[in-house]
Amino acid sequence: MSNNKASLFNTKETSAMSGVSYKAFLLKRKIIFELATHHEQTVTELSTTLNVSNPTITKLVTDLISEGYVHEMGKIETAGGRRPQSYGLVSTAGYFVGIDIYDDHLNFALLDINKKQLTLDLDIPFNVQNDNSTIDKLVSQISSFIVKNNLPKERILGIGMSIRGRVDSSTGHSYNIFNFDQRPISEVITEKTGITTIIENDTRAMAYAEWNTMGTDKIQNAIFINVGRGVGSGIIIDGKPYYGKSGFSGEFGHIPFFDNQKICPCGKKGCLETEVSGVALENDFIHSLQNGASSILSEKYKETGTVALADIIDAASKDDVLSIELITSIGEKLGRGIGVLINLFNPELVVVGGSLSAVGDYLMLPIRTALNKYSLSLVNRDSHLSLSTLGDTAGVIGAALLARKRILEN
């Protein structure tokens, strides 16, 4: 591969370019984006899309082949005449790293420029604190991951980080963790690693990954419901993540849905999350045990004084009646909430994921029943409800995919 490889994705080097060189640089980036979007294109298709002459596109494609970005995909069938050559991206032209940050561990993913998943490295122990030392440890983990995969750093075109809570991906600021400095965390990580870094809300990253997996050529509007310790939603409209004015769209869990006195982590009362979340399930489970209910977790609670979400999910898989009853109740309430979203957005697809989705039909069946009861039949008949296909890997894969999207579009 030519040494020009890195410069095509290094916008700092463009300041020294002449007008002609800069125009060629931009057109090459546009060609790469078109090939990344459509997988393969002919010179004529690129010429039409970019409104540039065939000879110019031919020269630029030839340059990109010599620089190691593009290769011939073979001739395509036509109704008559000469068969045109199609072109695609070389898979080794660049890579994208995804990072999913939890309170106690990290997940890493590596994708090539064609979105092929190369590596998943999950459940790496990591203690997140809101300080500089955590950032330094994170940078060290990133470096270790790159070295472990034996890739030159200049071939890593971008890093995407999935972060829980409120995130402004346009500015790179996180408001739940890594918010001790006025500088955006994406800028800090970019500076420390030397690799362009973007950040994204975890649910939006999960939504984008699931949408890509479900078939982006057929589905343009989708909603992802993330049911973990909290509950949130990621929205895809016209094939693009929907952010809202300030980048905080999708706060599904903070709709004031119930007339109760339960205080939500947001500080308000009656939010959907107060009764439909992993934390709500833990609280209801403990309350039930204290009021005499029986469970295979009764002894554990007597010994430790607590029951975790993972314990309840495991108990449900072992047919524990109390666990199943409480999960069914959450599913019914969640279904009512999803019915509101379907009535508002009329999506083609609704995907339910997050840690609680591991219980499968114990959650999905009451959701379906509630949807039939509470959403408009003319609206929901075109909305397909699906369980997450990516599970715990959705966030990290989505982070890498969104890094790819943002950097290739730039």
C-alpha positions as CSV (number, residue, x, y, z in Angstrom):
1,M,0.0,0.0,0.0
2,S,1.2,3.5,-0.9
3,N,2.3,5.9,1.8
4,N,-0.5,8.2,0.6
5,K,-2.8,5.9,2.5
6,A,-2.7,7.8,5.8
7,S,-2.9,11.2,4.2
8,L,-6.3,10.7,2.6
9,F,-7.8,10.5,6.0
10,N,-5.7,13.1,7.6
11,T,-7.4,16.4,7.1
12,K,-4.6,18.3,8.8
13,E,-2.4,17.7,5.7
14,T,-4.9,19.4,3.4
15,S,-3.9,22.9,4.4
16,A,-0.7,22.6,2.4
17,M,-2.5,21.4,-0.8
18,S,-3.0,23.4,-3.9
19,G,-6.6,24.0,-5.1
20,V,-6.3,21.3,-7.7
21,S,-4.8,18.8,-5.2
22,Y,-7.5,19.6,-2.7
23,K,-10.3,19.1,-5.2
24,A,-8.8,15.7,-6.1
25,F,-8.5,14.9,-2.4
26,L,-12.2,15.7,-1.8
27,L,-13.3,13.7,-4.8
28,K,-11.3,10.7,-3.7
29,R,-13.0,10.9,-0.3
30,K,-16.4,11.1,-2.0
31,I,-15.6,8.0,-4.1
32,I,-14.6,6.1,-1.0
33,F,-17.8,7.1,0.7
34,E,-19.9,6.0,-2.3
35,L,-18.2,2.6,-2.4
36,A,-18.5,2.2,1.3
37,T,-22.3,3.0,1.0
38,H,-23.1,0.9,-2.0
39,H,-20.4,-1.8,-1.8
40,E,-19.5,-1.6,-5.4
41,Q,-20.0,1.0,-8.3
42,T,-19.0,1.4,-11.9
43,V,-17.3,4.5,-13.2
44,T,-20.5,5.6,-14.9
45,E,-22.5,5.2,-11.6
46,L,-19.9,7.2,-9.7
47,S,-19.8,9.9,-12.4
48,T,-23.6,10.3,-12.3
49,T,-23.8,10.4,-8.5
50,L,-20.9,12.8,-8.1
51,N,-21.6,14.9,-11.3
52,V,-18.0,14.5,-12.5
53,S,-16.9,13.4,-15.9
54,N,-16.1,9.8,-16.7
55,P,-12.4,10.5,-17.5
56,T,-11.9,12.3,-14.2
57,I,-13.5,9.5,-12.2
58,T,-11.4,6.9,-14.1
59,K,-8.2,8.7,-13.3
60,L,-9.1,9.1,-9.6
61,V,-10.2,5.4,-9.3
62,T,-6.9,4.4,-10.9
63,D,-5.1,6.5,-8.3
64,L,-7.1,4.9,-5.5
65,I,-6.2,1.5,-6.8
66,S,-2.5,2.3,-6.8
67,E,-2.8,3.8,-3.3
68,G,-4.4,0.6,-2.0
69,Y,-8.0,1.7,-1.3
70,V,-9.9,0.4,-4.3
71,H,-9.8,-2.8,-6.4
72,E,-11.7,-4.3,-9.3
73,M,-14.7,-6.3,-8.4
74,G,-15.3,-7.8,-11.8
75,K,-17.5,-7.0,-14.8
76,I,-21.2,-6.7,-14.4
77,E,-23.9,-8.0,-16.7
78,T,-25.8,-5.5,-18.9
79,A,-28.5,-5.6,-21.5
80,G,-26.0,-5.3,-24.3
81,G,-22.7,-3.8,-25.3
82,R,-19.5,-3.9,-23.3
83,R,-19.8,-5.0,-19.7
84,P,-18.6,-2.3,-17.3
85,Q,-16.0,-2.9,-14.6
86,S,-17.3,-2.5,-11.0
87,Y,-15.1,-1.3,-8.2
88,G,-15.1,-1.8,-4.4
89,L,-13.0,-1.0,-1.3
90,V,-10.0,-3.1,-0.4
91,S,-10.8,-4.6,3.0
92,T,-7.4,-3.8,4.4
93,A,-7.5,-0.1,3.4
94,G,-8.6,0.8,6.9
95,Y,-10.1,-0.4,10.2
96,F,-12.4,1.0,12.9
97,V,-12.3,0.2,16.6
98,G,-15.4,0.1,18.8
99,I,-15.3,0.4,22.5
100,D,-18.3,-0.2,24.8
101,I,-17.7,1.3,28.3
102,Y,-19.4,-0.3,31.3
103,D,-18.9,0.5,35.0
104,D,-16.8,-2.6,35.5
105,H,-15.6,-3.8,32.1
106,L,-14.9,-2.9,28.5
107,N,-15.9,-4.5,25.2
108,F,-13.7,-4.0,22.1
109,A,-14.6,-4.7,18.4
110,L,-12.5,-4.4,15.2
111,L,-14.2,-3.9,11.8
112,D,-12.6,-3.4,8.4
113,I,-13.6,-0.6,6.1
114,N,-16.3,-2.9,4.5
115,K,-18.0,-3.4,7.9
116,K,-16.7,-7.0,8.2
117,Q,-16.3,-7.9,11.9
118,L,-12.8,-9.1,12.5
119,T,-12.4,-9.3,16.3
120,L,-14.5,-9.1,19.4
121,D,-12.7,-8.8,22.8
122,L,-15.3,-8.8,25.6
123,D,-15.6,-8.4,29.3
124,I,-12.2,-6.9,29.9
125,P,-12.0,-5.9,33.6
126,F,-12.1,-2.1,34.0
127,N,-13.1,0.2,36.8
128,V,-14.6,3.4,35.5
129,Q,-14.0,6.5,37.7
130,N,-14.6,10.1,36.7
131,D,-11.0,11.1,36.6
132,N,-7.9,11.5,34.4
133,S,-6.3,8.2,35.6
134,T,-9.3,6.3,34.1
135,I,-8.7,8.0,30.8
136,D,-5.0,7.1,30.8
137,K,-5.9,3.5,31.6
138,L,-8.5,3.5,28.8
139,V,-5.9,4.8,26.3
140,S,-3.5,2.0,27.5
141,Q,-6.3,-0.6,26.8
142,I,-6.8,0.9,23.4
143,S,-3.1,0.7,22.6
144,S,-3.0,-2.9,23.8
145,F,-6.0,-3.9,21.7
146,I,-4.3,-2.4,18.5
147,V,-1.0,-4.1,19.3
148,K,-2.8,-7.4,20.0
149,N,-4.4,-7.3,16.6
150,N,-1.0,-6.6,14.9
151,L,-2.2,-3.6,13.0
152,P,-0.2,-0.4,12.2
153,K,-1.9,2.4,14.0
154,E,-2.0,4.5,10.8
155,R,-4.5,2.0,9.4
156,I,-6.9,2.6,12.3
157,L,-9.1,5.3,10.7
158,G,-11.3,5.9,13.7
159,I,-12.4,4.9,17.2
160,G,-16.0,4.9,18.3
161,M,-16.8,4.9,22.1
162,S,-20.3,3.8,23.4
163,I,-21.0,5.6,26.7
164,R,-24.0,5.3,28.9
165,G,-26.1,8.3,29.8
166,R,-26.4,11.7,28.1
167,V,-23.9,12.2,25.3
168,D,-23.6,15.0,22.7
169,S,-22.0,13.1,19.9
170,S,-21.7,16.3,17.8
171,T,-19.4,18.1,20.3
172,G,-17.9,15.0,21.9
173,H,-19.1,15.8,25.4
174,S,-20.3,13.1,27.9
175,Y,-22.4,14.4,30.8
176,N,-22.5,11.3,33.0
177,I,-18.8,10.2,33.0
178,F,-15.6,11.9,31.8
179,N,-17.3,15.2,32.4
180,F,-14.7,16.6,34.9
181,D,-13.0,18.7,32.2
182,Q,-14.5,21.3,29.9
183,R,-12.7,19.7,27.0
184,P,-14.8,17.1,25.1
185,I,-13.7,13.5,25.9
186,S,-13.6,12.7,22.2
187,E,-11.0,15.4,21.7
188,V,-8.9,14.1,24.7
189,I,-8.9,10.5,23.4
190,T,-8.0,11.7,19.9
191,E,-5.1,13.7,21.2
192,K,-3.8,10.9,23.4
193,T,-4.1,8.1,20.8
194,G,-3.5,10.0,17.6
195,I,-6.6,8.4,16.2
196,T,-9.9,10.3,15.4
197,T,-12.4,9.4,18.1
198,I,-16.1,9.9,18.3
199,I,-18.5,9.1,21.2
200,E,-22.0,7.9,21.1
201,N,-24.8,7.1,23.5
202,D,-24.9,3.4,24.2
203,T,-28.6,2.9,23.2
204,R,-28.1,4.8,19.9
205,A,-25.0,2.7,19.1
206,M,-27.0,-0.5,19.8
207,A,-29.8,0.7,17.6
208,Y,-27.5,1.5,14.7
209,A,-25.9,-2.0,15.0
210,E,-29.2,-3.8,15.1
211,W,-30.5,-1.8,12.1
212,N,-27.4,-2.7,10.1
213,T,-27.8,-6.3,11.0
214,M,-31.6,-6.4,10.1
215,G,-31.1,-5.3,6.5
216,T,-30.6,-1.6,5.8
217,D,-31.7,-2.0,2.2
218,K,-35.2,-2.9,3.3
219,I,-35.7,-1.0,6.5
220,Q,-35.5,2.8,6.8
221,N,-37.3,3.5,10.0
222,A,-36.6,1.5,13.2
223,I,-36.7,1.9,17.0
224,F,-34.4,0.0,19.4
225,I,-35.5,-0.4,23.1
226,N,-32.7,-0.9,25.5
227,V,-33.9,-2.6,28.7
228,G,-31.1,-2.9,31.2
229,R,-30.8,-1.3,34.6
230,G,-32.6,1.7,33.0
231,V,-34.6,1.9,29.8
232,G,-33.9,4.0,26.7
233,S,-34.6,4.1,23.0
234,G,-32.5,4.6,19.8
235,I,-34.4,5.9,16.8
236,I,-33.5,5.4,13.1
237,I,-35.3,7.7,10.6
238,D,-34.7,7.5,6.9
239,G,-31.7,5.2,7.5
240,K,-30.0,7.7,9.9
241,P,-29.8,7.9,13.7
242,Y,-32.1,10.6,15.0
243,Y,-30.4,12.9,17.5
244,G,-32.9,15.8,18.1
245,K,-31.8,19.4,18.6
246,S,-29.3,18.8,21.4
247,G,-28.4,15.2,20.7
248,F,-30.4,13.8,23.6
249,S,-33.3,12.1,21.8
250,G,-34.5,8.7,22.9
251,E,-35.1,9.4,26.6
252,F,-37.9,6.9,26.5
253,G,-37.5,5.9,30.1
254,H,-38.3,9.4,31.4
255,I,-41.8,9.7,30.0
256,P,-44.0,10.4,33.0
257,F,-46.0,7.3,32.5
258,F,-47.2,6.4,36.0
259,D,-49.0,8.1,38.8
260,N,-46.7,6.9,41.5
261,Q,-44.4,8.4,44.1
262,K,-41.3,6.6,43.0
263,I,-38.4,8.9,42.3
264,C,-36.5,8.2,39.1
265,P,-32.7,8.7,38.8
266,C,-33.5,11.8,36.8
267,G,-35.1,13.3,39.9
268,K,-38.7,13.3,38.8
269,K,-41.5,11.0,39.8
270,G,-43.6,8.5,37.8
271,C,-41.2,8.0,34.9
272,L,-41.5,4.8,32.9
273,E,-38.1,3.7,34.2
274,T,-39.5,3.7,37.8
275,E,-41.5,0.5,37.0
276,V,-39.9,-0.7,33.7
277,S,-36.2,-1.3,34.2
278,G,-33.7,-3.7,35.8
279,V,-33.5,-1.5,38.9
280,A,-37.3,-1.6,39.2
281,L,-37.2,-5.3,38.8
282,E,-34.6,-5.7,41.6
283,N,-36.7,-3.5,43.9
284,D,-39.9,-5.3,43.2
285,F,-38.3,-8.7,43.7
286,I,-36.8,-7.8,47.1
287,H,-40.1,-6.2,48.1
288,S,-41.9,-9.4,47.2
289,L,-39.5,-11.5,49.2
290,Q,-39.9,-9.3,52.2
291,N,-43.7,-9.8,52.0
292,G,-43.4,-13.5,52.1
293,A,-43.0,-14.5,48.4
294,S,-40.9,-17.6,47.7
295,S,-38.2,-18.0,45.1
296,I,-35.1,-20.1,44.4
297,L,-33.3,-16.8,45.3
298,S,-34.8,-16.7,48.8
299,E,-31.8,-18.2,50.5
300,K,-29.4,-15.9,48.6
301,Y,-31.4,-12.9,49.7
302,K,-31.3,-14.1,53.4
303,E,-27.5,-14.5,53.2
304,T,-26.6,-11.3,51.3
305,G,-29.5,-9.0,51.8
306,T,-29.6,-8.2,48.0
307,V,-30.6,-9.7,44.7
308,A,-29.1,-8.5,41.4
309,L,-30.6,-8.3,38.0
310,A,-28.4,-11.0,36.7
311,D,-29.6,-13.3,39.5
312,I,-33.2,-12.7,38.5
313,I,-32.5,-13.3,34.8
314,D,-30.8,-16.6,35.7
315,A,-33.6,-17.6,38.0
316,A,-36.2,-17.0,35.2
317,S,-34.2,-19.3,32.9
318,K,-34.6,-22.0,35.6
319,D,-38.4,-21.4,35.7
320,D,-38.6,-19.5,38.9
321,V,-42.2,-18.4,39.3
322,L,-41.6,-15.1,41.1
323,S,-39.0,-14.0,38.6
324,I,-41.2,-14.9,35.6
325,E,-44.3,-13.1,37.2
326,L,-42.4,-9.9,37.8
327,I,-40.8,-9.9,34.3
328,T,-44.2,-10.5,32.8
329,S,-45.5,-7.5,34.6
330,I,-42.6,-5.4,33.3
331,G,-43.2,-6.7,29.8
332,E,-46.9,-5.6,29.9
333,K,-46.0,-2.1,31.0
334,L,-43.1,-1.9,28.5
335,G,-45.5,-3.0,25.8
336,R,-47.8,-0.1,26.6
337,G,-44.9,2.3,26.3
338,I,-43.7,0.8,23.0
339,G,-47.3,1.1,21.8
340,V,-47.0,4.9,22.2
341,L,-43.8,4.9,20.2
342,I,-45.4,2.9,17.4
343,N,-48.4,5.2,17.3
344,L,-46.0,8.2,17.1
345,F,-43.4,6.9,14.6
346,N,-45.1,4.1,12.7
347,P,-41.7,2.3,12.3
348,E,-41.0,-0.7,10.2
349,L,-39.1,-2.4,12.9
350,V,-38.9,-2.4,16.7
351,V,-36.1,-4.3,18.3
352,V,-35.9,-5.1,22.1
353,G,-32.5,-5.5,23.5
354,G,-30.4,-4.8,26.6
355,S,-29.6,-7.2,29.5
356,L,-33.2,-8.0,30.4
357,S,-34.0,-9.1,26.8
358,A,-32.0,-12.3,27.7
359,V,-35.1,-13.7,29.2
360,G,-36.6,-14.0,25.7
361,D,-40.3,-14.8,25.5
362,Y,-40.9,-14.1,29.2
363,L,-40.5,-10.5,28.2
364,M,-41.5,-10.5,24.6
365,L,-44.9,-12.3,24.9
366,P,-46.4,-9.8,27.3
367,I,-45.0,-7.0,25.1
368,R,-46.8,-8.4,22.1
369,T,-50.0,-8.8,24.0
370,A,-49.9,-5.1,25.2
371,L,-49.1,-3.9,21.7
372,N,-52.2,-5.5,20.4
373,K,-54.2,-3.9,23.2
374,Y,-52.7,-0.4,23.3
375,S,-51.4,0.5,19.9
376,L,-53.6,1.3,16.8
377,S,-54.0,-1.7,14.6
378,L,-53.7,0.3,11.4
379,V,-50.3,1.5,12.6
380,N,-48.8,-1.5,14.3
381,R,-49.7,-4.0,11.6
382,D,-46.7,-2.8,9.6
383,S,-44.3,-2.7,12.6
384,H,-42.3,-5.9,13.1
385,L,-41.3,-6.6,16.7
386,S,-38.0,-8.5,17.1
387,L,-35.7,-9.6,19.9
388,S,-32.1,-8.3,19.6
389,T,-29.8,-10.6,17.5
390,L,-26.6,-9.1,18.7
391,G,-27.2,-9.2,22.5
392,D,-24.3,-7.8,24.6
393,T,-22.2,-7.1,21.5
394,A,-24.6,-4.5,19.9
395,G,-23.1,-1.5,21.7
396,V,-19.5,-2.2,20.7
397,I,-20.4,-3.1,17.1
398,G,-22.6,0.0,16.8
399,A,-19.8,2.2,18.1
400,A,-17.4,0.9,15.4
401,L,-20.0,1.3,12.7
402,L,-20.9,4.8,13.8
403,A,-17.2,5.8,13.8
404,R,-17.0,4.4,10.2
405,K,-20.1,6.3,9.2
406,R,-19.0,9.7,10.7
407,I,-15.4,9.5,9.4
408,L,-16.2,8.3,5.9
409,E,-19.0,10.9,5.6
410,N,-16.7,13.7,6.8
